């Protein structure tokens, strides 16, 4: 398959069959690179601090820098792809990701590592933002919702399972070995971009987008787009709050060991995968907005239950039940919210995807430190963040509905 061939609008009928399984798997890999690079090395923080003679704050900068890079990179690659096409920027991002991953793996000092991680974030953002844009080029409506839900089985689950995988490999491989795994994923991404991904934004479409830039910007300010974008970002914040708080929640408060901690992570990841698959299978029969409403309502119930348990003298193990009830419904949310947001901004898929991703990771960077404000003896901050995020997500969903 030629990587530079333009697929004309007549050939890409925007139907369900326009996106093959192979392309979906590649796009899922592209969306998963940044989450894996974010969370995979978290268990290796103590090793990293000792090896680089750094404190916890310094090591945390490698994560913060990466998240900043991801947020900024999406705002660069998304609008650029609307003007020059998808494949070129995606290839540049993949090459830069490989090179920065090599530097990160062999970084001699913390300062070099932080810079490499910022560049990793910038480069890794290309796969995330352009993967969404490519799906929007090829499909709309229920077909797009199905594709996004299937992609989220990998991309949405990655933030949940990455710390588990990192915990298993950080001991035998060390932190440099873990970053070597990230390098391997980056190389796979580059190979996939070269061999599988084709150009999906015809030159004629780019001219229209360039000439209609003001209209595209207006589309991103509509209730429909902003409502679904904020619903997506704040629903993702529910999951990030859980991920960030999970070490002290499961181990410090509930007294679980590493194996039990990993088991609970796996249960929640499996639930998210199953609901994402169910959402994809229902997309042809149930409207994406209805599926999204189901998921947001379920996440709100689980999040509020978590907060109530944290505020009362209820058995601490019930927190694990509440987490499951809050995380599992997100399989109905992430793919459908993405499809609805992208569909609300036709003609500027790259820019729409960029804003969506910047909101997602900008909010994730804000949420992560908030859940630990109360120390390791209370889950109340985590519960507050989850509940407030779920409420805002559902409110944004309601606002978006008024634009219909």
N, C-alpha and C positions, 0 to 999 in steps of 0.2 A: 504494500500500500504506500503510495507516494505521500510524503509528509508535507509537500508544498502545494498539493492540488486543492484548488478552491472548489468547494461544494456549492453549486449554484442553488438559489432558492427553489427552483422547480424540482431539483433532485432531493432536496431535504424538506420533505412535505410536512415536517413538524408533527409526525405521528409517533405512536409508541414504538414502532419497529425501527425508527430512524436512529436509535441509540442501541448499539449491540452490546452484548454481555462483555466482550473484551474491552471495549472502550469504557464501559461503566466501571470495570475493575481498575483500569488505569486511572480514571478520574478519582476513584475512591482512594487509590494510593497517593495521588497528588494531594488530596484533602487531608490525608492522615499524616503526611510527612511532618508538618509543623507541630501537631499535637504530640507525636512521638518524640520529636526533638525537644519539646517542652517538658514532658513528664517522665521520659524514660530514665533520665539520669538523677532524678530527685533522691532516690535512696542512696546515691553515691556522694551526696553532699559532704558528709563527715570525712570521707577519704580525700575528697578534693581539697577541703580546707586544710587538712594535715599536710598533704603533698605540696600545696602551693603556699604554705605558711600564711593562710588567710583566716579571717574570722567569719562568723556566720553571715554577717551583713555583706561582706565582700563577695562571698560565694553567691548570695541571693541576687547580687547585681547581674550575674550571668543569666539568671532567669528573667529578671526585669528587663534587661537589655534585649533579650530575645523577643519578649512580648511586644516591646516598643517597636522593634524592627518589623514584626509581623503586621502590626496595625498600620505602620507607615508604608510598608511595602505594598499592601493591598491598594492604598490610595494612589500609588505610583503605577503599578502594573494594570489595574483595572481600566482607568481612563485611557492609558496609552494603548491598550488593546482595542478599544473602540475606534482608534484612529489608524493603527498600523496592522491590525489583525491579531489573532490569538497565538499562532504558532511561534512567531519570532520572539516575542517577550517571554513566552513559556520556556523556550530553549535557552535564552539568556539567563533566566532565573535558575534553571536546572544546572547549568554549568557553574554559575556563581555559588550555588548551594554545595556542589561537590568540592570546589576549591576552598570555601570557608570551612567546610567540615574537616578537611585535611588540616587546616591551620588550627582549628579547635582541638583536634585530637592530639596534636603535638605541641600545644601551646606551652612555652616555658615559664610564663608568668600569668598571674591572674589578670593583669591588664590586657595582655594579648588575647586571653580567652574571652574576656568581656567584649572586646572589639569583634572577634570572630563570631561570637554569638549574635551580636547585633546584625552583622552581615548575613548570618544564617537565617535570621528572622526575616530580613528584607527579601532574601532570595526565595526562601520557602513559601513566602506569601504568594508568589506567582502561581504555584500549583493550586493553592486554595481558591484564589479569586478567579483564575481563568478556568478552573474546572467547572465552577458554577456558571460562568459565562458561556462556556461551550454547550452545556446542557440547555441553557436558555436559547442558544442559537438553533438548536435542533428540535426542541419540543416545547409545547406550552400546555397549560391546563392540567388535566388529569395525567397525561403522559409525562409531563415534567415532574409532577408531584411523585409519581411512581419512581421515576429515575432518581430524584433527589433522595427519596426514602431508601432505595436500594443502596445508593452511594453512602448514606449515613450509617448503614449497617457497619461499614468499615470506618469511615471518617468520624462518625459520632461516637463510636465505641472506643476509638483510639485513646482519648483522654482518660477513660476509665481503666483500661487494661494496661496502659503504658507503665504506671507505677508498679504494678504487679510484676510485669516482665522485668523491669529494671531491678526490682528487689531480688529476683532470681539470678540475674547475671552480674550484678555489681560486685558480689563477693568474689567469684572466680575470675572475672575479667578486669576488675578495677574500673575507676571512672574513665580512664582513657579507652579501655575496651568497650565500655558502654557508648562513648562517643564514636568509637569505631563502627559500632552497629548502626548509629545514625548515618555515618558516612556510607555504609553499605546500602541503606535505604535511599540515600541521595543518588547513588550510582544507578540503582534500579529505576529511580524516577527519570534520570537523564536518558537511559536506554529506552524507557517506555515512550517518552516524548518523541524521540527520534524514530522509533519503529512503528508506533501505533497511532499517535495523535495526528490528525490532519487539520488543515485550516478550515474553520467553519464560518468565518466572517468574510464574505465576498468583498472585493474592492468597491463595488457599487454601493454596498451597504455602508462601508466606512465613509464614503463621500457623503451619504445622507446623514450619517451620524455627526460628521464634522460640521455640516451645514446646519444641522438642527441641534447644536450643543445647548443653546438656550432653552429649547423645548425639553431636552433631556434633563437639564438641571431643574426645570419646573416639575417634571415627573417625579423627581426624587423628593420634592417638597409636598407631595400630595398626602392626604390622610391615608390612602390605601398603602402606598409604599412605606411611609414612616411607621404606620401602625403595625404592619406585619414585620418590618425590620426590628422594631423595638420588642415585639413579642418574641421573635427569634433570639435576640441578644439577651433579654432578661430570663428567658427559659434556659438558655445556656449558662447563665449566671447561677441558676439553681444547681446545676450539675457541678460547676466550678467550686461553689461553696462547699459542697459535699466532698469533692476531691481534696480540696485544700485542708479541710478539717479532719479528714478520715484518719490520719495517723494517731492523733490524740483521742479521737472519738472511739475508735475501735480498740486501740492498745492501752492508752492511759486511763480512759474512763471505763471501758468494758473489760479490760484485762486480758484481751486476746493475744495470742502469740503470732509470729509472722505467718505461719501456715494458715491459721484461722482468719487472720486479716486478709490474706490473699484469697481465701475461699469466699469470703463475703464480697470482695471486689469482683470475683468471677461470677457470682450469682447475679449481682446488679448489672454487670456487663452483658450476661446472657439474656436477662430480662429486656434490656435495651435493644439488643439485636433482634429478639423475637417480636417485640412490638413494632420495630422498624419494618421487619419483613411483613407483619400483618398489615401495617399501614400501606405498604406497596401493593399487597394483594387486594386490598379494598379500594384502591384508588380509582379503578374503573367503574365501581358501583356507588361509591360514596364520595360526595364532594370534598375536595381538599380542605375547605374552610370548616366543614363539620368535623372532620378528623382532627383538625387543629384544635377546635373547641373542646373536643373530648380530652385530648392530651393535656391542654392547659388546665382544665378543670381538675383532672386527676392529680397533676403536679401540685396544684394549689392545696388540695385536700391533704396530700402527704406532707407538704411543707408546714402547713398549719398544725397538723397532728404532731410533727417533730417539735415545733416550738412549744406546744402545750405540754408534751412529755418533758421537755427540758426545763420548763418552769415549775413543774410539780414534782412530787415525790414518787412518781411512777417508776417501776423497775427500769433500770438503764438499758436492758436488752431490747426494750420496746423501741428505742431509737433506731435500731437496725431495721425493724419492721417499717417504721415511718420513712426511712431513707429509701427502702425498696419501693414503697408506694409513691414516693415523689419522683424517683428516677425512671422507673419503668414506663410511665406514660409519655416521657419525652421522645420515645420512638414515634409517636404520632405527631410530634411538634416540629422537630428540626427540619425534616424534609419538606413537610407541607408549608411551613412558614417561609422557607427559602423559595419554594415554587411560587407562592402567592406574592411575595415581595418582588421577585424578579419579574413576574408577570405584570405587576403594576407599573413597571418602568420599561415599556417596550422601546427598542431602538438604542438603548444605552445599557446593554447587559453588563458590560465590563465595569462601568461606573457604578451601576446599582450593586453589583457583587462586591465592589471595593468598599462602598459605604457599609454594606451589611457586615463584611468581615472586620472592618475597623471598629464598628460598634461592638461586635462580638468579643474581640480580643482586648479592646480598650476597657470594656467593662470587666472582663476576666482579670485583667491586671489590677483593677480597683478592688474587686471582691476578695481576691486571694488573701491579702493581709488582714482584712476586716474580721474574718472568722476566728482569728486567734487573739483578738483583743482581750478576751476574758481569761486567758491562760489555758492550761490543760485540764482544768477541773470542772469546767462548765461548757455545755453545748448551746447555751442561750444565744451568744453572738451568731453562731452558725444558723440556728433556727430563725433568728430575726432576718438575716440576709436571705435565706431561702424563702421565707414567707413573703417578705417585701418584694423580692424579685418575682415571685409567682403572681402576686397581686398586680404588679405593674405590667407583667406580660399579658395577663388576662384583660386588664384595662386597655392596653394598646390594641389587643385583638378586637375589643368592642368598638374602639374608635375607628379601626380600619373597616369594620362592617358598615359603618355609617356612610362610607364613601361609595358603597355599592349602589 
